[in-house]
Amino acid sequence: MLADAPIGQVAPVGMVESPGKARVLVVDDQREFAYLLFRLLERLGFEPVIAFDPSDALELVDHSVAAVITDIEMPGMNGVELVERIRQRHRGMPVAFCTGSPTESDLVRKAASLGPVHSKVSSLAQLRELLGRLLVVVEPTKRRPDPLTPPSS
C-alpha cells in the first residue's frame, strides 16, 4: 500500500515542474523531516508552510493552501483525523501521507482511503513522484485556459 500503490491518477513528472508557487502545507511532528520537505518543496518551486502539530495545521489551512502532506502517526491528533477535519472545511483538499511506519495497520489503510500513502521521502525524485500523484488537480489553470472564457485583449 505504500509508495508504489496505484492510488489515484499519477501525473507525468513534468506536471509538477512549474507549480506557479503553489502553497503546500507540511505537517509532521519530526522537525528534521518537516524541514527536509520544506527545502525540497522550495527547490521544486513550491511555497512550503510547516506545522509541527496537527492543531496548528488546522489554523493554517485556508484557500491559499493548494495541498497538504502529513505524517500519519503524531501525538494528540493523527494524520487521518487531521485530514478528516480539514476536509470538513475544504472538501476537495488534495492530501498525501508520508509515514515512517511502513506496517499495514488499520490507520494506514484508513489513510490510504483518503489519499496516497508513501514512506517518508528523502529526495527530489521521491517528492516529485508524490506530488505527481497529489497535484494533478492543483496544476495552475493559467497554463490551460478555460475554453469557455474569451481571450483577453
C-alpha positions in Angstrom: 0.0 0.0 0.0 3.0 2.3 0.4 5.0 4.2 -2.3 4.1 2.2 -5.4 0.4 1.8 -4.7 -1.8 2.8 -7.7 -3.8 5.3 -5.6 -5.4 7.9 -7.8 -4.0 9.0 -11.2 -0.3 9.5 -11.4 0.7 12.7 -13.3 3.7 12.8 -15.5 6.7 14.2 -13.8 6.6 17.4 -16.0 3.3 18.4 -14.4 4.9 19.3 -11.2 7.9 21.2 -12.7 6.2 24.6 -12.7 3.7 24.7 -9.9 3.2 28.5 -10.0 4.3 28.9 -6.4 1.5 26.6 -5.2 1.4 26.7 -1.4 1.9 23.2 0.2 1.3 22.6 4.0 3.7 20.1 5.6 2.5 18.6 8.9 4.9 16.4 10.8 6.0 16.3 14.4 9.5 15.3 13.4 11.1 18.7 12.8 14.0 17.3 10.8 11.7 15.6 8.3 9.5 18.7 8.0 12.5 20.9 7.3 13.7 18.4 4.7 10.4 18.5 2.9 10.4 22.3 3.2 13.8 22.6 1.4 12.8 20.0 -1.3 9.5 21.8 -2.0 11.3 25.1 -2.3 13.8 23.5 -4.8 10.8 22.3 -6.8 9.3 25.9 -6.9 6.6 25.5 -4.3 5.8 27.7 -1.3 6.0 25.4 1.7 4.4 26.1 5.1 5.2 23.9 8.1 3.2 22.9 11.1 4.7 20.6 13.7 1.4 20.0 15.4 -1.9 19.0 13.7 -3.9 21.6 15.7 -1.6 24.3 14.4 -2.1 22.9 10.9 -5.9 23.3 11.2 -5.3 27.1 11.8 -3.0 27.4 8.8 -5.3 25.6 6.2 -7.2 28.2 4.2 -8.0 28.7 0.5 -4.4 29.7 -0.2 -3.2 26.2 0.6 -3.1 24.0 -2.6 -2.3 20.7 -0.9 -1.3 19.0 2.4 1.5 16.5 3.1 1.1 15.0 6.5 2.5 12.3 8.7 0.1 9.6 9.9 1.2 9.0 13.5 1.6 12.1 15.6 0.8 12.9 19.2 -2.6 14.3 20.1 -4.2 14.0 16.7 -3.2 11.6 14.0 -2.9 12.5 10.3 -6.2 10.7 9.4 -8.1 12.8 12.0 -6.4 15.9 10.7 -7.4 15.2 7.1 -10.9 14.4 8.1 -11.2 17.8 9.9 -9.5 19.7 7.0 -11.9 18.2 4.5 -14.9 19.2 6.6 -14.0 22.8 5.7 -12.1 22.2 2.5 -13.8 19.3 0.9 -11.6 18.7 -2.2 -8.2 19.5 -0.5 -5.5 17.3 -2.1 -3.7 15.3 0.7 -0.8 12.9 0.8 0.5 10.9 3.7 4.2 10.3 4.5 4.9 7.7 7.2 7.9 6.3 8.8 5.8 3.3 9.9 5.5 1.0 6.8 3.4 -1.5 8.6 0.0 -2.3 7.3 -2.2 -1.1 10.2 -5.9 0.0 10.3 -4.7 3.6 10.5 -2.5 3.3 7.3 -5.4 1.6 5.5 -7.8 4.4 6.6 -5.2 7.0 5.4 -5.0 5.2 2.0 -8.7 5.7 1.6 -8.2 9.5 1.9 -5.0 10.0 -0.2 -1.8 8.5 -1.4 0.4 6.9 1.3 4.2 7.0 0.9 7.1 6.1 3.1 9.0 9.3 4.1 10.6 10.9 1.1 14.2 11.9 1.2 15.0 13.0 -2.4 13.7 15.4 -5.1 12.7 12.4 -7.2 10.6 10.8 -4.5 8.9 14.1 -3.7 8.3 14.8 -7.4 6.6 11.3 -7.6 4.5 12.1 -4.6 3.5 15.5 -5.9 2.7 13.9 -9.3 0.1 11.8 -7.5 -1.2 14.7 -5.5 -1.1 17.7 -7.7 -3.0 16.6 -10.8 -5.9 18.7 -9.6 -3.7 21.6 -8.4 -1.8 22.4 -11.6 -2.4 26.1 -12.2 -5.2 26.8 -14.6 -3.3 29.7 -16.2 -1.4 27.1 -18.3 -4.6 25.6 -19.6 -7.2 28.4 -20.3 -10.8 27.6 -19.9 -12.2 27.1 -23.4 -15.4 28.9 -22.4 -13.6 32.1 -21.3 -13.0 34.6 -24.2 -9.4 35.5 -24.6 -8.4 38.9 -23.0 -7.4 41.7 -25.4 
